[in-house]
């Protein structure tokens, strides 16, 4: 993301996310479809940082949308977009974003893109689990149920969003993280995974 992966946690950027799955004609999982909608404050930051909406009409033109796409999908080699896919409990390699489209959803910036698997996957009953999270919890992703992204699955497949369910321990940890400044990082490694929603895909 064009905000960069700054050191910090707790979180400071909030993203409403949606996710779907794309298949080959032979029924293999070939890509993820990801949608990010940024919170209002982050949207204002992006408009300023990318010098968008120069005419001040509150609308994005083609140049603005292209700038968002470039900033949000031209990832460094060591950045995976905070997107994690496992099949049968094993991580799968994802490539670079494709077919990205940016726009506004109300007063919030949204971007949608496809994220191909390095190799299409035949699931054959093995569950695929998608998570979106920032390891240091600077970004907080909430995956929203969206039938438009979870339709057009092969007939033998089903997908469902499984929200993170807090308990007393996770609530206490979140309170501790919330006290950190932007410059501080959490002591616990990969802490963002603990608070992540999931999208679970099964194909018989």
N, C-alpha and C positions, 0 to 999 in steps of 0.2 A: 504494500500500500504506500501511497506517496507521503503519508505522515511519517514513514520510517519506523523502524523497530527500535525506538528509543528505550534506554534503560529505564525501567520503572514497572510498576504493577498497579493493582488495586481497584478497579480498573479506571481508566480515564476516557476511553473511547467506547461507545456503545453502538453495536451493529445489530439490526434486525436482519436475519439471514433466512434464505429459503434454499432448498436443495432438491435436486431431482437426478434421475439416472437415464442415460442414453445407451441404447443397445444396437448392435449390428443386426443385419438381416438374418443372421444365423443364431440370434438370441444370446450373443456374448455381451457382457457389460463392457462398453468401450469408453465411456466418459461420464463425468459428473456435470451437472448444470448448477451453477452457484449464483445466488443473488445476494448482494449486500446493500442495505439501506442504512446510511449513517445517521446518527442523532443530529439534532438541529445545530448544536454548538460545533460539532465537527464539520458539518456542512458549511457553516459560515467560515470556518478556518480554511477549508479547501477552496472555497470561492476566492478568498483573499490570497492564499498561497499560490494558486494556479492562475490568478488574475482573470477570473471568469466574469461573465456578465458585465462587460465594460460599458455597455450602453445603459445599464441600470434599469432595464425593463423587467427584471425578475425572471427572465427566460434564458434558457441555454440555447446557443446557436450551434451550428455544426462544428465550429472551431472549438467551442467550449467542451462539447461532448468528446471530441477527439483528444483534447488535453486530459480529460478525466480518464479516458480509456488508456492513454499512454502512461499516466501516472499510477494507475491502479493495477495494470496488468504487465508492465515491463519490469518483472521481478528480478532482483539479484539472483545469481546462480545458487546461493545458499539459502534462499527463502522459498518456502512451499505454500505461501498464501494462507498459513494457519489452517490448512485443509489436510485431514488425515483419514485415510481409508484403510480398513483391514478386511481381509477375507479369511474366514475360518481362524480368526485371531492373529493373522500374520499381516504385517504392513505391506501395502502395494505402492509401487512407484507411480507417481503422477508426473505429467510433463508440464507444459506451459499453457497459459490461458489462450483460448481461441474464440473467435466470433463474439467479441465483447461489444456490448451496447450500453451506453450511459444515458441517464436522463434524470428527471426530477419526479419524485413521488410526493406530491404536496410541496412542502418546503424543504424536502430532504433529498440529497443526492443518492441515486441508486445506480448500481452497475450490475450487469448480468453477463456471465461468460461461461464457456464450456472448458472443462479441465480433463483432457484425455488421460486414460491409463497408458502406461508405457507399452503394455500388451493387453489386448482384450481378454476378458476373463470369462470362462464358463463356470457358473456357480455350482450347478448340480447339487443343490441342497445345502451348500455351505453359505452361512449368513455373511453378508457384507455389512459393515458398520462404518458409517461416516460420522466424523466429529469435526467441528470447527472450534478451534481454541488457540489462544496465544499462550505459549508456555509460561511467560512471565506475567500473564493476566493484566497487561496494559490495555488490551482490547478485550471486551466482553461480548461474545456472540450469543444471541438467542435465536434458535432455529424455530421459525414459525411454521405451523402446518399449512401446506398450500397444495390443494388438489391439482392445480394447473401444472405444477412441476412434477407431481407424482402420478400423473395419468400417462396413458400410452405406454405402460409397462407391458412386457410380454404376458400373455394370459396366465402363465404359471407363476407369476411373480407378485409379491405384495411388498409394500413399503409403508413404514409408519415412523413418525417422529416420537422419540422417547425423551421427554423433558428431564433435565436435571432436577432431582428431588433433594432439597437441603435437609440436613439433620442438625442436631445441636453441635456436633463437631465441626461440620463444614461452615455453619453459621458463625461459630467462634473464629474460625480461620479467616473467613471473609471480613469479619470486623477487624481483625489484626492487619490484614492486607490493606484495608481502607485507610488505615492510619499512616501508611507509608507515603512519602512524598514522591513526586515524579522521578526524582533522581535515585531513589532507593529501589533495590530489587529484592524480591522475596528470597528467604533462605532456602525454602523447599524447591527442589528442581521440578520442572514440568508441572507447576502448580495449577496452571489453567485447565489442564485435563480433568482435574477433580470436579470442576464446575460445568463441564461441557454437556450440552444436549447431544443426542444421537439421532441419526436416521438409520433405521435397520431395514435392510432389504433381504428378502428370502425368495428364492426361485427353486421350485421343485423339478 
